[in-house]
Amino acid sequence: MIQMQTAYDVVVVGSGGGGLRAAISAAQAGARTLVICRGKANRSGATLLAGANISADIACDGATLSRLGISQGKKDDTPDAWLEDVVREGFYLNNQDMVRLFVDTAGQRLEELIGWGLTIRGMEGEREVSVFGSDILDALYGKARELGVEFLPDTLFTDLLVRDGAVCGALCMELATGALKAVPAGAVVLCTGGAHNLFSENSGSTDLCGEGPAAALRAGAELIDMEMISFCPTVTRYPTMYKGNILPYIFISTGYGSLLNKYGKTFTHRYLSPRVEQLALDSEWNKMLLSYAIQSEILAGRGARNGGVYFSLPDHPREIMDELYHDLPPLTTGIYADIMKIFAAGRSITVQPAAHYFEGGVRVAVDMSTNLPGLYAAGECTGGMFGANRVSAATTEMLVEGAVAGTSAAAYAAGCSAPSPDSAQLEQLEGELLRPFGRKGGPAPYQLKRRLHEITAGSLTVVRREEELVSALEQLEQLERELDQVSFTDGQRTYNRQWREYLELRSMLPCARAIAKSALLRRESRGVHVRADHPYTDNGRCLSNIVLSGQALQETLAPAVLTALRPEAGRWSYTDYIERVVETLD
């Protein structure tokens, strides 16, 4: 039996930076607001992992940073100049109206965070303020509590409730008891982050399973540019006890260490021109460019025998290590100190590209509304802001979009009558969510998850091909059919890991299918999407957003929103076009 909860004006799904910022705006607008949290309210979600508490950042234009007294390094910088950089870095696939919102309001979001107690720890670049992810959460959580925002922790969101073509609440499962709870709401804001756990190799938390885009798709909203996924190039693969750790990426980003193939030789020059290689090693472009180079070297058969490539941190002369410890003091404590012992013993770490950031997601307008009335979204679960490549800070995105989404949702809810979920939909969803408890002899969820990871590792990584994508789509459709046959050996609903995995698969499988279909439809290489069988960037035929809708993933090509800048017309090889983009950024 689904338990009906108290109605709210606005329900926010997700308690990371985007969710907390949305809740603050909604509460400031007078809306009674609830945040549904997968874990503890200020210690779950992706924001906590930002920079691994060594090197996170919030981006802002240099002129604003100068006005705030934070940095004088780029004081002649302007939001207009920043907009041009973000659009070019996104290979012109961005929604430029969203980019305008991003650059024009980032300074306000940073300034208010400082006023709420955020600690600034220095600068990481000309536009990047150094912070801890945990500090962002603490500042936002404190403000939300001050405004009377309510929280529902340790609760897994499953579905959007829809009545008469509009969202009227959210359905969720309490992890401690297994109780299904319906929360009526005038508006819902999705801030669920990415879908990292579609991939066995990822740099995200275990919370990130694509619940937002999957629920939005089931309810009738649209997805956009799902093929666009940034991979973090140097995530630990071996030793396995440190698998998923991004410390090698932090080293690369700060200028330390080398990438070597199985012969002990550097290789990035094979795939990148000298100018682009320098960009790959010295800037945030390292995610896209190094991921491409590393994956290409692995596909060429020159990777390490246990997968990936080697990351080496030479300790001679000894003064180099002294410099490293001076630049990164946290290396002397905890897990980082343990990892450093590997290098001290003269060994390397095996690294590989891992799913890191999802540029695609729920399609939103500049007010963060979707095509489904009453549904809003913000942060990484949305698409459109960064186009085909994210270089600027995702932390800024979540703050900017969260602030707008909360305000918009509150305004919409103020004009609604009391929300009343549809009893027929509740009955249908309850049957679907509980079905595996009454079945025997079906596959276990972990078996399907393992096969999902095999598919994504084989077909949806950095370099893609049509034959593999077609096969992936067929296999994913088969997995969705098998999901309907899943059964549990554990008949209890309290802390049932099999049930949680089943619910996660309900989200991961449609997201994976959307990624595969979008990747198949985009017959070019643009930004983080590389097609080995279409190794060119085509600004004439392919400069469109891929929009998917419905369970069948009906596709529509929507012209890119080019309200500020237009790219040069033509078609170039993938690497030649990167060179042209780099020239415009000088």
N, C-alpha and C positions, 0 to 999 in steps of 0.2 A: 504494500500500500504506500503510495506516495504521500509524504507529509507536506501539507500546504503551509507555507511560512507567511510571516507578516509581509505586506506589500511595501515596496519602496518606490520612490520617484525614479531613482537611477541605480542600477546594479552594474558594478564594474567587475569584470572577470580578469583577475591577475593582479598581483601585489608587488610587481617590480616597479621601476621608475615610472613607466608610462601609466600603469594602473593607479598608482598613488597620486600622480599629478592630475589625472582625470578626476579622481575622487575629490581632490582639493577644489578644482574648478566647479564641479557639480555642487559641492557643499557651499562654496562661496556664493553660488547663484540661488541658494535657498532650498536646494533639493535634499530630501532625505536620501542618504547614500549608503550603500552597502558594498564592500569589497569582498569578493569570493577569492580565497587564497588557497593555493595548492598545499602550502606548508604554513610556517609561521609568517605573520603579516609582513614583517620587515626583514625577513631572512630567507626568502624563497624567490624563485625566478632567476632570470638571466642577469639582472643588474648587479647582484651580489658578486658575480664572477668577473665583472668588468675589470680587465687589467690584472686579474689574479692578485689584487691588493698589492701590486708592485707598480703598475703603470697604466692607470685608466685616464681618460680625458673627457672634458666637455669642450666642444669647439665654439668659437665666437670670433667675429671679425675683429681685426686689430684695432680699429678706431674705438670700439666699445671697450676692449681690454685696456686701452690707454686711458679712456675716460674713467674707468673704474679703478685706475691706479694699479692694475695687475701687471701690465707689461707695456714697455715703450718700443718693443722690437719691431712692430709693424703698424705704427700709429697712423700711417697714411692709408691703410687698408679700408675698404668700404664694403657694405653688404652687396653692392652691385658687382664688385670684383669677385667676391666670394661666390655669388650666384653663378657667374661665368665659369668659375673653376668646377663647382659641383656638377653643372650641366655637362661640361666637357669630360669630366671624370666619369660621368654616367653614360657616356657615348650617346648623348642626346635622346635617350629613351625616357628620361625623367618627365614627370608632370611638372612643368616649369612654374605653374601657379603654386604648387606645394613647395617647390624650392624657394620661391619668393617668400612665402610664409616662414620657412625655415630660417633664412638669413635675416629677415627683418625683425623677428621676435626672439631669436636666440639670446640676445643680450639681456632682454627682460627676464627670461627664464633663469639665466645665470645670476643676475643681480638679486632676484628674489630668493634664490636658493642660498646665496651668501647671507642674506638677511634672516633666513630660517636656521642658520647655524652651520652651513657647509664649510668645511675646512679646505682652503686652497693650499696645495702642497708645492706649487711652483708651476713651471711651464714645461710642456713636452715638445712644443714647436712654436711656430709663429702665431698660430691660431688656437692652440690646444692648451687648456688649463689642466694641470695634473691634479687628480683627485683619487679617492678610493671609492669603489662601488658601494661599499658598506656605509660610507659617509653620506652618499647621495640618498640612500634609503632611510638613514636615520633622520636626516633633515626633513624629508618628505613625510615620513611616518609621524614625526612629532607635530607637524603642521596639520596633517589630516586628523589626528586625535584631538587637537585643539579645536578644530571645526566641528567635531561631533560625528565624524565618519565612523560607521560601524563595520566590523570585520567578522567574517565567517572563515576561520582558519581550518587547515587540514581537511580540505574539501575539494573534491575533483569535479570540475565542470564537465557536463556531458552534452547538453543540447540547449538550443534556443527554443523558447515557447512562442508560438505564432498563432494569432487569431485574426481572422478577417484581413489577411494579407499584411499584418503589422506585428512586430515583436511585442510580446507582452510579459516577458520574464525569462528566467533561466532555470534549467533543471540541473541538479548536481547530486553527488554522492558523498556522504560523510564517511571518511576513511575509517574512523574509529568504530563505527557501528554498522556501516553498510547501509544506512538509511538513505533512501532517495528523497530529496527535498525539492519542491517547486517553490521558487521565489518570484512572485508577481512583481512586475516593474513597468513603469511608463516607458523607460528606455534602457537599453543595455549597451555598455561599452566593452568591446573585446580588446584586451591588452595581454594576450597570452604568449607573446614572443614567437620564436621560430619553431621549426620542426626538426631540430637537430637529431633526434633519436631515430629518424628514418635511416640514419647511417650508423653503422657500428663504430666508425671512426668519426668522432665529432668533438668539438671543444665546448659544448654546452652542458647545462645541467640535465639531470634526468627528468625534470619537469617539462621539458620542451618537446612536445609530441604533436604539435599542429592542431590542438583542440579548437582554436579559434577559427582558422580557415575552414576546417572540416565541418564544424557546426554551422558556420555561415553558409557554406555551400549547400548543406542539407536543408537549411531554412529558406533558401532562395536568393541569397546574395551572390555576387560575382567575385571571381578571383582574377588576378592580373599578373602576367609575367612570372609565372611560377617556375620557369626554367632558370631564372637568375638566382644563383646561389654562390656566395663567396666562400671559398675554402681558405682556412688558415694554413699556410704552406708547411710549417715546421712544428707540427704537433707530435708529441712523443708516441711512438708505436712500441718500442722496445728499449729498456726492460718493461715487461708487461705490467709490473706493479705500479709504474708511473704512466701507464697508457692514458692519453687524453690531456696530459699536462702541457701547458703552452709555454713553459719556461724557455725552450729553445727559440720560440718565436720572439719572446721579449729580448733575448740575446741578439738575434738577428736585427731586430728593430732598433736596438741601441748601438749597433755597429760591431758586435763581438761575434766571433766564431766563423766557421766555414762549412759549406755544403760540399760533400764528396760522394762520388759514385762508388761502386764496389771495387774499382781499381785505385781508389784514393785520389782521384783527380776531380778538379772543379769542372763544372759542366754548363753553368747558366749561359755562357757565351755561345753555346751551340744553338740556342733558341732565341736569344735576345741581342739586339745590336748593342754596341758599347754604351750608347746614350741611354737606351731603355734599361740595360742591365744596371747602370748606375742608379736609375730611378727605382728599380726593383730592390736594390740593396740599401737605399738611403731614404726611403719615404714610405708612406702608407700604401703606395701602389704595390708594395711587396706581396700583399695577399694574392692579388690577381696574377702578377707576373711570375713570382716564384712558384706558385701552385702550378701554373702552366709549364714552366721549365722542369720542375721536379716530376710531374706526371709524365711528361714527354720522355724524360730520361728513364723512368721506370718502364714505360711501354717499349722503349728501345732495347730493353734487356740488360741495362746497366745499373739496375737498382741493387740494394742489399739483398742477401739471400733470405732474410726473414721479412722482406717487404720494405718499401720506403727507400730512403737514402741515408747517409751518415751525416750527423751534425758533429763537428769537431770543435773543441775549445782548447787550443794549445796553451800550455802554461809556461812556455819559454818565449821571451825572458819572463822571469817571475814578476817583474814590475807590471806586466800586462794584467795579471790576476789581481794585483793590488789596485789597479785602476778599476777593474770590474767590481770588486767588493766596495770600493769607494762610491761608484755610481749606483750600485744596487745593494744597499745595506741588508735588506731582508734575506739575502743569500746565506747568511750565517745562522739562520734559525729554521726549525721545522723541516718540512719535506724538501725545501730548497737546499738546505745543508746536506741532506742525504743524497740528493741528485749531484751536488757538487763533488761528492766523494768519488763518483764515477769518473769524472774528468781528472780528478787528482790522481786516480789510479792509472791514468794513461789510456782510458777507453773512451769510446764515443757513445752517443745516443742515436738510435734509429728513429727517423722522423718521416712523416708523410703528410700530404694535404688532408685536412679533415673539415667536415662541414662546419661553418663558422657563423655565417650571417645570411639571412634570406631576404633578398631584395624584393621578391614577389610576395603576394599575399592577398588579403581582402582588398577589393577595389573600393577606394574612398574618394569623395570629393574634397575640396580644400577645407570644408567645415567638418571633415572626418565622418560625414554621413555616408551610408551605403545606398544601393538601390532598394533596400528593404526598409520601409519606414520603421523608425524606432531603434534601428541598429546603427551603432557607431563603432569605430575601431581606431587604434592608435599604436604606434611603435612598430616593432619588427613583424607583427602579424599582418601588417598592411603592405600594399605594394604601390609603387608609383613614385615615391620620393627620390630614390637613388638611381632609378633607371637600371642600367646594366652593370653597375659597379659602384660599391660604396667605398669611398675614401674618407669622407668627413665623418664625424662622430655619430654613432648610433645613440649615444646617451643624449645628445642634443635633440635628435629626432624624437625620442620618446617624451622628452620634456615639452617640446613645442607642440607635438601632435596631441599629447595627453591633455594639455591645457585647453586646447580648442575642442577636443572631443567631449570633455566634461561639461564645458559651457553649452555646447550645442545640444547635448543629450538632456541637460536640465531644462533648456528652453523648450525642447520638444515635449518633454514629460509634463511641463506646466500646462500645456494645451490639451492633454489627454484626459479622458475619463478614467475612473478607477480601473486598473488592469484586472482582467479576469481570464486566466488560462482556459484553453479548450479542453474539456474533459475527455473528448475522443482522442486528442493528440496525447494527453497524459497516459491514457490506457494503452495506446499503441507503443509509446516509448517505454513504458514500464515492461511490457511484454518483450520488447527487443533487448532491453538491458539485462533482464533476468533469465532469458531463454536458456543460456548454457547451464544453469543450475538444474534444469529438468531433463537434460540430455545425457546419454551414456555413449561411450565408444567413439566420440569425435576426437579430432586433433586437439592438442593442448595449445594454448596461446603462445608459449615460448617457441614451439615448433614453427609456427607461422612467422613469428618475429625473426627467427634465425634465417628463414628463407627470404624474408623481406630484405634483411641486411645483405644477403648474398646478391640479390637483384640490384640493389642500389650501389653496392661496391663494384659490380660488374658493368653497369650501364649508365649510372647517373653521376659519375664523378666529374673531374675537370674536363677531360677530353671525351667527346661523345660521338657515336656513329649511328646511322639510320638503322642498320640491321640489329644492333644491340637495343636500340630504343623500341623498335617494333616488338622484339622478343620480351622486353621488360613490360610493356603494356599488356601483352597477352598473359604473362605470368602474374602480374598484379591483379588483373581481372579474375584469374583463377583463385588467387588468394582471398579476394573479397567473397567469392562464392564459398570457399572453405570456411571463412569466418562464420558463416551462418550455421556451420556444423560443429563449432567448437563446443567442448564439454569440459567441466571442472571435476577434479578428483576431490577438491575441498568444497563441501556443501555449506560451509559457514560464510556469512556475509561480512563478518568483522575482520578487518585487516587481511582480506583475501587477495593475495598477490596475483593469482590467476585471473581474478575478476578485474583487477586494476589493469593487467596487461591486455585483457580483452577490450576494455574500454579505450585504452591507448591505441590499440590496433584499429578500432573504429575510426580514429582520427588519422592515424599514420597512413593507412592504405589509400584512402581517397586523395590525400595530399601527395603521396608518391605517384599515384596515377596521373594527377594533374601536372606534376613536374615532368613526367615522361612524355605526356602528350604535348605540352608546351615546347619541350626540347625538340620533339620530332617536327612540330610545325615551324619552328624557327630555323629555316634552312640557310643559315649564315653563321658566322662567328662574330660575336659582339660582346665586348667586356668580359665578364666571367663565364659566358656561355661559349664554348669552343666546340665546333663541329669539325672533326677531322675530314669528313667527306664534303664539307662546304667551308673551306679555309679562307674565307673572305668576308669583309664587312661591306654590306650593300645599303647605302643610304637612299637609294631610289626605290627598290622593291621591298625592303625589309624594315624600314623605319616605322614600325607600328607596334602597339602594345597588343599582346595576345590575351584576350579575355575569355574566360571559361565560366559556364553556368550550368546548373542542374546536375543531377546524378550521372547523366550521360556525358558530361563535360562538353556541351555544345560550344563551339569556338566562334569568336568574332574577332576580327582585326580592327582595332581602334587606332586612328591616326594619333601619333604622339602629340602631346600638348606643347607646342612650340611658340609660346607667347612672348618669349624674350630673345632667344637665340635660335638660329637655324644652321644646321651643319652644311658643310660643303657637299654638293651632290656628286655622286660617283660610286665606284666600287673598287676596293683595294684588297690586297692580301691582308690577313689579320694582323700580322706583325708590322706591315707597312702603315696600316691605318693607326696603330698604336703610336708609331713614330710621328705621324702627322698630329695626333692629339697632343703628344708630348711637346711638340714645337709651339702649340698655342698656349701652353701653360708656362712657358719660359718668361 
